[in-house]
Amino acid sequence: MANKRQAGKRAKQAVKRQARNSTVKTATKSAVKKAFEAVQTKDLGKAKEAYMMAIKALSKAASKGSIPKARASRKIGRLTALAKKMLPDALPTKK
């Protein structure tokens, strides 16, 4: 155990953060995996929804600090490139 009160508190905080980050990472990985599978099966409706959920999960995880911003950006870019290649009509267009 920690020798000082502050070190004990930091240890407790680390455990809390680790638990929160692991749930966020797991949910993000699942969303990304579902999106890749949906795009590869070429199901337009399912791919659109899965793509948007994956982008949202990655952005939220990056903003909360669970994953690095650069990693989220890279994964979003790769997913977008695959979606454009496999299903050009699947991505929502910006106006």
Phi and psi restraints in degrees (range 20) as a CNS / XPLOR table:
assign (resid 1 and name C) (resid 2 and name N)
       (resid 2 and name CA) (resid 2 and name C) 1.0 -70.8 20.0 2
assign (resid 2 and name N) (resid 2 and name CA)
       (resid 2 and name C) (resid 3 and name N) 1.0 149.2 20.0 2
assign (resid 2 and name C) (resid 3 and name N)
       (resid 3 and name CA) (resid 3 and name C) 1.0 -84.2 20.0 2
assign (resid 3 and name N) (resid 3 and name CA)
       (resid 3 and name C) (resid 4 and name N) 1.0 -26.9 20.0 2
assign (resid 3 and name C) (resid 4 and name N)
       (resid 4 and name CA) (resid 4 and name C) 1.0 -119.8 20.0 2
assign (resid 4 and name N) (resid 4 and name CA)
       (resid 4 and name C) (resid 5 and name N) 1.0 158.7 20.0 2
assign (resid 4 and name C) (resid 5 and name N)
       (resid 5 and name CA) (resid 5 and name C) 1.0 -62.1 20.0 2
assign (resid 5 and name N) (resid 5 and name CA)
       (resid 5 and name C) (resid 6 and name N) 1.0 -41.5 20.0 2
assign (resid 5 and name C) (resid 6 and name N)
       (resid 6 and name CA) (resid 6 and name C) 1.0 -63.8 20.0 2
assign (resid 6 and name N) (resid 6 and name CA)
       (resid 6 and name C) (resid 7 and name N) 1.0 -40.6 20.0 2
assign (resid 6 and name C) (resid 7 and name N)
       (resid 7 and name CA) (resid 7 and name C) 1.0 -65.6 20.0 2
assign (resid 7 and name N) (resid 7 and name CA)
       (resid 7 and name C) (resid 8 and name N) 1.0 -36.1 20.0 2
assign (resid 7 and name C) (resid 8 and name N)
       (resid 8 and name CA) (resid 8 and name C) 1.0 -64.6 20.0 2
assign (resid 8 and name N) (resid 8 and name CA)
       (resid 8 and name C) (resid 9 and name N) 1.0 -42.4 20.0 2
assign (resid 8 and name C) (resid 9 and name N)
       (resid 9 and name CA) (resid 9 and name C) 1.0 -63.7 20.0 2
assign (resid 9 and name N) (resid 9 and name CA)
       (resid 9 and name C) (resid 10 and name N) 1.0 -43.7 20.0 2
assign (resid 9 and name C) (resid 10 and name N)
       (resid 10 and name CA) (resid 10 and name C) 1.0 -62.8 20.0 2
assign (resid 10 and name N) (resid 10 and name CA)
       (resid 10 and name C) (resid 11 and name N) 1.0 -36.5 20.0 2
assign (resid 10 and name C) (resid 11 and name N)
       (resid 11 and name CA) (resid 11 and name C) 1.0 -64.9 20.0 2
assign (resid 11 and name N) (resid 11 and name CA)
       (resid 11 and name C) (resid 12 and name N) 1.0 -42.1 20.0 2
assign (resid 11 and name C) (resid 12 and name N)
       (resid 12 and name CA) (resid 12 and name C) 1.0 -63.7 20.0 2
assign (resid 12 and name N) (resid 12 and name CA)
       (resid 12 and name C) (resid 13 and name N) 1.0 -42.5 20.0 2
assign (resid 12 and name C) (resid 13 and name N)
       (resid 13 and name CA) (resid 13 and name C) 1.0 -63.6 20.0 2
assign (resid 13 and name N) (resid 13 and name CA)
       (resid 13 and name C) (resid 14 and name N) 1.0 -38.7 20.0 2
assign (resid 13 and name C) (resid 14 and name N)
       (resid 14 and name CA) (resid 14 and name C) 1.0 -63.4 20.0 2
assign (resid 14 and name N) (resid 14 and name CA)
       (resid 14 and name C) (resid 15 and name N) 1.0 -40.0 20.0 2
assign (resid 14 and name C) (resid 15 and name N)
       (resid 15 and name CA) (resid 15 and name C) 1.0 -64.7 20.0 2
assign (resid 15 and name N) (resid 15 and name CA)
       (resid 15 and name C) (resid 16 and name N) 1.0 -43.1 20.0 2
assign (resid 15 and name C) (resid 16 and name N)
       (resid 16 and name CA) (resid 16 and name C) 1.0 -61.2 20.0 2
assign (resid 16 and name N) (resid 16 and name CA)
       (resid 16 and name C) (resid 17 and name N) 1.0 -47.1 20.0 2
assign (resid 16 and name C) (resid 17 and name N)
       (resid 17 and name CA) (resid 17 and name C) 1.0 -63.6 20.0 2
assign (resid 17 and name N) (resid 17 and name CA)
       (resid 17 and name C) (resid 18 and name N) 1.0 -40.1 20.0 2
assign (resid 17 and name C) (resid 18 and name N)
       (resid 18 and name CA) (resid 18 and name C) 1.0 -62.3 20.0 2
assign (resid 18 and name N) (resid 18 and name CA)
       (resid 18 and name C) (resid 19 and name N) 1.0 -42.7 20.0 2
assign (resid 18 and name C) (resid 19 and name N)
       (resid 19 and name CA) (resid 19 and name C) 1.0 -63.9 20.0 2
assign (resid 19 and name N) (resid 19 and name CA)
       (resid 19 and name C) (resid 20 and name N) 1.0 -44.6 20.0 2
assign (resid 19 and name C) (resid 20 and name N)
       (resid 20 and name CA) (resid 20 and name C) 1.0 -64.6 20.0 2
assign (resid 20 and name N) (resid 20 and name CA)
       (resid 20 and name C) (resid 21 and name N) 1.0 -46.2 20.0 2
assign (resid 20 and name C) (resid 21 and name N)
       (resid 21 and name CA) (resid 21 and name C) 1.0 -63.9 20.0 2
assign (resid 21 and name N) (resid 21 and name CA)
       (resid 21 and name C) (resid 22 and name N) 1.0 -37.7 20.0 2
assign (resid 21 and name C) (resid 22 and name N)
       (resid 22 and name CA) (resid 22 and name C) 1.0 -67.7 20.0 2
assign (resid 22 and name N) (resid 22 and name CA)
       (resid 22 and name C) (resid 23 and name N) 1.0 -37.2 20.0 2
assign (resid 22 and name C) (resid 23 and name N)
       (resid 23 and name CA) (resid 23 and name C) 1.0 -68.5 20.0 2
assign (resid 23 and name N) (resid 23 and name CA)
       (resid 23 and name C) (resid 24 and name N) 1.0 -39.7 20.0 2
assign (resid 23 and name C) (resid 24 and name N)
       (resid 24 and name CA) (resid 24 and name C) 1.0 -65.6 20.0 2
assign (resid 24 and name N) (resid 24 and name CA)
       (resid 24 and name C) (resid 25 and name N) 1.0 -43.7 20.0 2
assign (resid 24 and name C) (resid 25 and name N)
       (resid 25 and name CA) (resid 25 and name C) 1.0 -62.9 20.0 2
assign (resid 25 and name N) (resid 25 and name CA)
       (resid 25 and name C) (resid 26 and name N) 1.0 -42.5 20.0 2
assign (resid 25 and name C) (resid 26 and name N)
       (resid 26 and name CA) (resid 26 and name C) 1.0 -63.2 20.0 2
assign (resid 26 and name N) (resid 26 and name CA)
       (resid 26 and name C) (resid 27 and name N) 1.0 -45.4 20.0 2
assign (resid 26 and name C) (resid 27 and name N)
       (resid 27 and name CA) (resid 27 and name C) 1.0 -63.8 20.0 2
assign (resid 27 and name N) (resid 27 and name CA)
       (resid 27 and name C) (resid 28 and name N) 1.0 -39.2 20.0 2
assign (resid 27 and name C) (resid 28 and name N)
       (resid 28 and name CA) (resid 28 and name C) 1.0 -65.9 20.0 2
assign (resid 28 and name N) (resid 28 and name CA)
       (resid 28 and name C) (resid 29 and name N) 1.0 -45.9 20.0 2
assign (resid 28 and name C) (resid 29 and name N)
       (resid 29 and name CA) (resid 29 and name C) 1.0 -60.3 20.0 2
assign (resid 29 and name N) (resid 29 and name CA)
       (resid 29 and name C) (resid 30 and name N) 1.0 -41.3 20.0 2
assign (resid 29 and name C) (resid 30 and name N)
       (resid 30 and name CA) (resid 30 and name C) 1.0 -63.6 20.0 2
assign (resid 30 and name N) (resid 30 and name CA)
       (resid 30 and name C) (resid 31 and name N) 1.0 -43.6 20.0 2
assign (resid 30 and name C) (resid 31 and name N)
       (resid 31 and name CA) (resid 31 and name C) 1.0 -63.7 20.0 2
assign (resid 31 and name N) (resid 31 and name CA)
       (resid 31 and name C) (resid 32 and name N) 1.0 -42.0 20.0 2
assign (resid 31 and name C) (resid 32 and name N)
       (resid 32 and name CA) (resid 32 and name C) 1.0 -66.7 20.0 2
assign (resid 32 and name N) (resid 32 and name CA)
       (resid 32 and name C) (resid 33 and name N) 1.0 -42.3 20.0 2
assign (resid 32 and name C) (resid 33 and name N)
       (resid 33 and name CA) (resid 33 and name C) 1.0 -62.5 20.0 2
assign (resid 33 and name N) (resid 33 and name CA)
       (resid 33 and name C) (resid 34 and name N) 1.0 -43.7 20.0 2
assign (resid 33 and name C) (resid 34 and name N)
       (resid 34 and name CA) (resid 34 and name C) 1.0 -62.9 20.0 2
assign (resid 34 and name N) (resid 34 and name CA)
       (resid 34 and name C) (resid 35 and name N) 1.0 -38.4 20.0 2
assign (resid 34 and name C) (resid 35 and name N)
       (resid 35 and name CA) (resid 35 and name C) 1.0 -66.1 20.0 2
assign (resid 35 and name N) (resid 35 and name CA)
       (resid 35 and name C) (resid 36 and name N) 1.0 -45.2 20.0 2
assign (resid 35 and name C) (resid 36 and name N)
       (resid 36 and name CA) (resid 36 and name C) 1.0 -60.6 20.0 2
assign (resid 36 and name N) (resid 36 and name CA)
       (resid 36 and name C) (resid 37 and name N) 1.0 -43.4 20.0 2
assign (resid 36 and name C) (resid 37 and name N)
       (resid 37 and name CA) (resid 37 and name C) 1.0 -66.0 20.0 2
assign (resid 37 and name N) (resid 37 and name CA)
       (resid 37 and name C) (resid 38 and name N) 1.0 -41.0 20.0 2
assign (resid 37 and name C) (resid 38 and name N)
       (resid 38 and name CA) (resid 38 and name C) 1.0 -64.9 20.0 2
assign (resid 38 and name N) (resid 38 and name CA)
       (resid 38 and name C) (resid 39 and name N) 1.0 -39.8 20.0 2
assign (resid 38 and name C) (resid 39 and name N)
       (resid 39 and name CA) (resid 39 and name C) 1.0 -68.8 20.0 2
assign (resid 39 and name N) (resid 39 and name CA)
       (resid 39 and name C) (resid 40 and name N) 1.0 -39.5 20.0 2
assign (resid 39 and name C) (resid 40 and name N)
       (resid 40 and name CA) (resid 40 and name C) 1.0 -71.4 20.0 2
assign (resid 40 and name N) (resid 40 and name CA)
       (resid 40 and name C) (resid 41 and name N) 1.0 -27.2 20.0 2
assign (resid 40 and name C) (resid 41 and name N)
       (resid 41 and name CA) (resid 41 and name C) 1.0 -80.4 20.0 2
assign (resid 41 and name N) (resid 41 and name CA)
       (resid 41 and name C) (resid 42 and name N) 1.0 -10.4 20.0 2
assign (resid 41 and name C) (resid 42 and name N)
       (resid 42 and name CA) (resid 42 and name C) 1.0 63.3 20.0 2
assign (resid 42 and name N) (resid 42 and name CA)
       (resid 42 and name C) (resid 43 and name N) 1.0 34.5 20.0 2
assign (resid 42 and name C) (resid 43 and name N)
       (resid 43 and name CA) (resid 43 and name C) 1.0 -91.8 20.0 2
assign (resid 43 and name N) (resid 43 and name CA)
       (resid 43 and name C) (resid 44 and name N) 1.0 107.7 20.0 2
assign (resid 43 and name C) (resid 44 and name N)
       (resid 44 and name CA) (resid 44 and name C) 1.0 -60.2 20.0 2
assign (resid 44 and name N) (resid 44 and name CA)
       (resid 44 and name C) (resid 45 and name N) 1.0 -51.4 20.0 2
assign (resid 44 and name C) (resid 45 and name N)
       (resid 45 and name CA) (resid 45 and name C) 1.0 -64.2 20.0 2
assign (resid 45 and name N) (resid 45 and name CA)
       (resid 45 and name C) (resid 46 and name N) 1.0 -45.4 20.0 2
assign (resid 45 and name C) (resid 46 and name N)
       (resid 46 and name CA) (resid 46 and name C) 1.0 -65.9 20.0 2
assign (resid 46 and name N) (resid 46 and name CA)
       (resid 46 and name C) (resid 47 and name N) 1.0 -38.1 20.0 2
assign (resid 46 and name C) (resid 47 and name N)
       (resid 47 and name CA) (resid 47 and name C) 1.0 -66.3 20.0 2
assign (resid 47 and name N) (resid 47 and name CA)
       (resid 47 and name C) (resid 48 and name N) 1.0 -41.4 20.0 2
assign (resid 47 and name C) (resid 48 and name N)
       (resid 48 and name CA) (resid 48 and name C) 1.0 -60.0 20.0 2
assign (resid 48 and name N) (resid 48 and name CA)
       (resid 48 and name C) (resid 49 and name N) 1.0 -48.8 20.0 2
assign (resid 48 and name C) (resid 49 and name N)
       (resid 49 and name CA) (resid 49 and name C) 1.0 -65.7 20.0 2
assign (resid 49 and name N) (resid 49 and name CA)
       (resid 49 and name C) (resid 50 and name N) 1.0 -44.7 20.0 2
assign (resid 49 and name C) (resid 50 and name N)
       (resid 50 and name CA) (resid 50 and name C) 1.0 -65.1 20.0 2
assign (resid 50 and name N) (resid 50 and name CA)
       (resid 50 and name C) (resid 51 and name N) 1.0 -38.2 20.0 2
assign (resid 50 and name C) (resid 51 and name N)
       (resid 51 and name CA) (resid 51 and name C) 1.0 -62.0 20.0 2
assign (resid 51 and name N) (resid 51 and name CA)
       (resid 51 and name C) (resid 52 and name N) 1.0 -47.8 20.0 2
assign (resid 51 and name C) (resid 52 and name N)
       (resid 52 and name CA) (resid 52 and name C) 1.0 -64.7 20.0 2
assign (resid 52 and name N) (resid 52 and name CA)
       (resid 52 and name C) (resid 53 and name N) 1.0 -38.8 20.0 2
assign (resid 52 and name C) (resid 53 and name N)
       (resid 53 and name CA) (resid 53 and name C) 1.0 -65.5 20.0 2
assign (resid 53 and name N) (resid 53 and name CA)
       (resid 53 and name C) (resid 54 and name N) 1.0 -39.9 20.0 2
assign (resid 53 and name C) (resid 54 and name N)
       (resid 54 and name CA) (resid 54 and name C) 1.0 -66.1 20.0 2
assign (resid 54 and name N) (resid 54 and name CA)
       (resid 54 and name C) (resid 55 and name N) 1.0 -43.4 20.0 2
assign (resid 54 and name C) (resid 55 and name N)
       (resid 55 and name CA) (resid 55 and name C) 1.0 -62.0 20.0 2
assign (resid 55 and name N) (resid 55 and name CA)
       (resid 55 and name C) (resid 56 and name N) 1.0 -43.7 20.0 2
assign (resid 55 and name C) (resid 56 and name N)
       (resid 56 and name CA) (resid 56 and name C) 1.0 -63.0 20.0 2
assign (resid 56 and name N) (resid 56 and name CA)
       (resid 56 and name C) (resid 57 and name N) 1.0 -44.1 20.0 2
assign (resid 56 and name C) (resid 57 and name N)
       (resid 57 and name CA) (resid 57 and name C) 1.0 -64.7 20.0 2
assign (resid 57 and name N) (resid 57 and name CA)
       (resid 57 and name C) (resid 58 and name N) 1.0 -43.3 20.0 2
assign (resid 57 and name C) (resid 58 and name N)
       (resid 58 and name CA) (resid 58 and name C) 1.0 -65.1 20.0 2
assign (resid 58 and name N) (resid 58 and name CA)
       (resid 58 and name C) (resid 59 and name N) 1.0 -43.8 20.0 2
assign (resid 58 and name C) (resid 59 and name N)
       (resid 59 and name CA) (resid 59 and name C) 1.0 -64.0 20.0 2
assign (resid 59 and name N) (resid 59 and name CA)
       (resid 59 and name C) (resid 60 and name N) 1.0 -41.7 20.0 2
assign (resid 59 and name C) (resid 60 and name N)
       (resid 60 and name CA) (resid 60 and name C) 1.0 -67.4 20.0 2
assign (resid 60 and name N) (resid 60 and name CA)
       (resid 60 and name C) (resid 61 and name N) 1.0 -42.0 20.0 2
assign (resid 60 and name C) (resid 61 and name N)
       (resid 61 and name CA) (resid 61 and name C) 1.0 -63.4 20.0 2
assign (resid 61 and name N) (resid 61 and name CA)
       (resid 61 and name C) (resid 62 and name N) 1.0 -38.7 20.0 2
assign (resid 61 and name C) (resid 62 and name N)
       (resid 62 and name CA) (resid 62 and name C) 1.0 -69.5 20.0 2
assign (resid 62 and name N) (resid 62 and name CA)
       (resid 62 and name C) (resid 63 and name N) 1.0 -39.5 20.0 2
assign (resid 62 and name C) (resid 63 and name N)
       (resid 63 and name CA) (resid 63 and name C) 1.0 -70.0 20.0 2
assign (resid 63 and name N) (resid 63 and name CA)
       (resid 63 and name C) (resid 64 and name N) 1.0 -29.6 20.0 2
assign (resid 63 and name C) (resid 64 and name N)
       (resid 64 and name CA) (resid 64 and name C) 1.0 -83.2 20.0 2
assign (resid 64 and name N) (resid 64 and name CA)
       (resid 64 and name C) (resid 65 and name N) 1.0 -11.9 20.0 2
assign (resid 64 and name C) (resid 65 and name N)
       (resid 65 and name CA) (resid 65 and name C) 1.0 90.1 20.0 2
assign (resid 65 and name N) (resid 65 and name CA)
       (resid 65 and name C) (resid 66 and name N) 1.0 8.8 20.0 2
assign (resid 65 and name C) (resid 66 and name N)
       (resid 66 and name CA) (resid 66 and name C) 1.0 -71.5 20.0 2
assign (resid 66 and name N) (resid 66 and name CA)
       (resid 66 and name C) (resid 67 and name N) 1.0 -34.7 20.0 2
assign (resid 66 and name C) (resid 67 and name N)
       (resid 67 and name CA) (resid 67 and name C) 1.0 -130.5 20.0 2
assign (resid 67 and name N) (resid 67 and name CA)
       (resid 67 and name C) (resid 68 and name N) 1.0 155.4 20.0 2
assign (resid 67 and name C) (resid 68 and name N)
       (resid 68 and name CA) (resid 68 and name C) 1.0 -65.6 20.0 2
assign (resid 68 and name N) (resid 68 and name CA)
       (resid 68 and name C) (resid 69 and name N) 1.0 146.7 20.0 2
assign (resid 68 and name C) (resid 69 and name N)
       (resid 69 and name CA) (resid 69 and name C) 1.0 -60.1 20.0 2
assign (resid 69 and name N) (resid 69 and name CA)
       (resid 69 and name C) (resid 70 and name N) 1.0 -38.0 20.0 2
assign (resid 69 and name C) (resid 70 and name N)
       (resid 70 and name CA) (resid 70 and name C) 1.0 -65.5 20.0 2
assign (resid 70 and name N) (resid 70 and name CA)
       (resid 70 and name C) (resid 71 and name N) 1.0 -37.6 20.0 2
assign (resid 70 and name C) (resid 71 and name N)
       (resid 71 and name CA) (resid 71 and name C) 1.0 -66.6 20.0 2
assign (resid 71 and name N) (resid 71 and name CA)
       (resid 71 and name C) (resid 72 and name N) 1.0 -42.2 20.0 2
assign (resid 71 and name C) (resid 72 and name N)
       (resid 72 and name CA) (resid 72 and name C) 1.0 -62.9 20.0 2
assign (resid 72 and name N) (resid 72 and name CA)
       (resid 72 and name C) (resid 73 and name N) 1.0 -44.2 20.0 2
assign (resid 72 and name C) (resid 73 and name N)
       (resid 73 and name CA) (resid 73 and name C) 1.0 -61.7 20.0 2
assign (resid 73 and name N) (resid 73 and name CA)
       (resid 73 and name C) (resid 74 and name N) 1.0 -42.7 20.0 2
assign (resid 73 and name C) (resid 74 and name N)
       (resid 74 and name CA) (resid 74 and name C) 1.0 -63.2 20.0 2
assign (resid 74 and name N) (resid 74 and name CA)
       (resid 74 and name C) (resid 75 and name N) 1.0 -44.4 20.0 2
assign (resid 74 and name C) (resid 75 and name N)
       (resid 75 and name CA) (resid 75 and name C) 1.0 -67.3 20.0 2
assign (resid 75 and name N) (resid 75 and name CA)
       (resid 75 and name C) (resid 76 and name N) 1.0 -38.5 20.0 2
assign (resid 75 and name C) (resid 76 and name N)
       (resid 76 and name CA) (resid 76 and name C) 1.0 -63.7 20.0 2
assign (resid 76 and name N) (resid 76 and name CA)
       (resid 76 and name C) (resid 77 and name N) 1.0 -43.3 20.0 2
assign (resid 76 and name C) (resid 77 and name N)
       (resid 77 and name CA) (resid 77 and name C) 1.0 -63.3 20.0 2
assign (resid 77 and name N) (resid 77 and name CA)
       (resid 77 and name C) (resid 78 and name N) 1.0 -42.4 20.0 2
assign (resid 77 and name C) (resid 78 and name N)
       (resid 78 and name CA) (resid 78 and name C) 1.0 -67.6 20.0 2
assign (resid 78 and name N) (resid 78 and name CA)
       (resid 78 and name C) (resid 79 and name N) 1.0 -40.2 20.0 2
assign (resid 78 and name C) (resid 79 and name N)
       (resid 79 and name CA) (resid 79 and name C) 1.0 -65.9 20.0 2
assign (resid 79 and name N) (resid 79 and name CA)
       (resid 79 and name C) (resid 80 and name N) 1.0 -41.2 20.0 2
assign (resid 79 and name C) (resid 80 and name N)
       (resid 80 and name CA) (resid 80 and name C) 1.0 -64.3 20.0 2
assign (resid 80 and name N) (resid 80 and name CA)
       (resid 80 and name C) (resid 81 and name N) 1.0 -42.3 20.0 2
assign (resid 80 and name C) (resid 81 and name N)
       (resid 81 and name CA) (resid 81 and name C) 1.0 -62.4 20.0 2
assign (resid 81 and name N) (resid 81 and name CA)
       (resid 81 and name C) (resid 82 and name N) 1.0 -42.8 20.0 2
assign (resid 81 and name C) (resid 82 and name N)
       (resid 82 and name CA) (resid 82 and name C) 1.0 -65.6 20.0 2
assign (resid 82 and name N) (resid 82 and name CA)
       (resid 82 and name C) (resid 83 and name N) 1.0 -42.3 20.0 2
assign (resid 82 and name C) (resid 83 and name N)
       (resid 83 and name CA) (resid 83 and name C) 1.0 -63.9 20.0 2
assign (resid 83 and name N) (resid 83 and name CA)
       (resid 83 and name C) (resid 84 and name N) 1.0 -41.3 20.0 2
assign (resid 83 and name C) (resid 84 and name N)
       (resid 84 and name CA) (resid 84 and name C) 1.0 -64.8 20.0 2
assign (resid 84 and name N) (resid 84 and name CA)
       (resid 84 and name C) (resid 85 and name N) 1.0 -37.1 20.0 2
assign (resid 84 and name C) (resid 85 and name N)
       (resid 85 and name CA) (resid 85 and name C) 1.0 -71.2 20.0 2
assign (resid 85 and name N) (resid 85 and name CA)
       (resid 85 and name C) (resid 86 and name N) 1.0 -46.5 20.0 2
assign (resid 85 and name C) (resid 86 and name N)
       (resid 86 and name CA) (resid 86 and name C) 1.0 -81.9 20.0 2
assign (resid 86 and name N) (resid 86 and name CA)
       (resid 86 and name C) (resid 87 and name N) 1.0 -43.1 20.0 2
assign (resid 86 and name C) (resid 87 and name N)
       (resid 87 and name CA) (resid 87 and name C) 1.0 -133.9 20.0 2
assign (resid 87 and name N) (resid 87 and name CA)
       (resid 87 and name C) (resid 88 and name N) 1.0 86.8 20.0 2
assign (resid 87 and name C) (resid 88 and name N)
       (resid 88 and name CA) (resid 88 and name C) 1.0 -59.1 20.0 2
assign (resid 88 and name N) (resid 88 and name CA)
       (resid 88 and name C) (resid 89 and name N) 1.0 -27.4 20.0 2
assign (resid 88 and name C) (resid 89 and name N)
       (resid 89 and name CA) (resid 89 and name C) 1.0 -89.0 20.0 2
assign (resid 89 and name N) (resid 89 and name CA)
       (resid 89 and name C) (resid 90 and name N) 1.0 -3.8 20.0 2
assign (resid 89 and name C) (resid 90 and name N)
       (resid 90 and name CA) (resid 90 and name C) 1.0 -76.6 20.0 2
assign (resid 90 and name N) (resid 90 and name CA)
       (resid 90 and name C) (resid 91 and name N) 1.0 -30.6 20.0 2
assign (resid 90 and name C) (resid 91 and name N)
       (resid 91 and name CA) (resid 91 and name C) 1.0 -81.6 20.0 2
assign (resid 91 and name N) (resid 91 and name CA)
       (resid 91 and name C) (resid 92 and name N) 1.0 138.9 20.0 2
assign (resid 91 and name C) (resid 92 and name N)
       (resid 92 and name CA) (resid 92 and name C) 1.0 -70.0 20.0 2
assign (resid 92 and name N) (resid 92 and name CA)
       (resid 92 and name C) (resid 93 and name N) 1.0 143.0 20.0 2
assign (resid 92 and name C) (resid 93 and name N)
       (resid 93 and name CA) (resid 93 and name C) 1.0 -95.3 20.0 2
assign (resid 93 and name N) (resid 93 and name CA)
       (resid 93 and name C) (resid 94 and name N) 1.0 144.4 20.0 2
assign (resid 93 and name C) (resid 94 and name N)
       (resid 94 and name CA) (resid 94 and name C) 1.0 -87.5 20.0 2
assign (resid 94 and name N) (resid 94 and name CA)
       (resid 94 and name C) (resid 95 and name N) 1.0 144.4 20.0 2
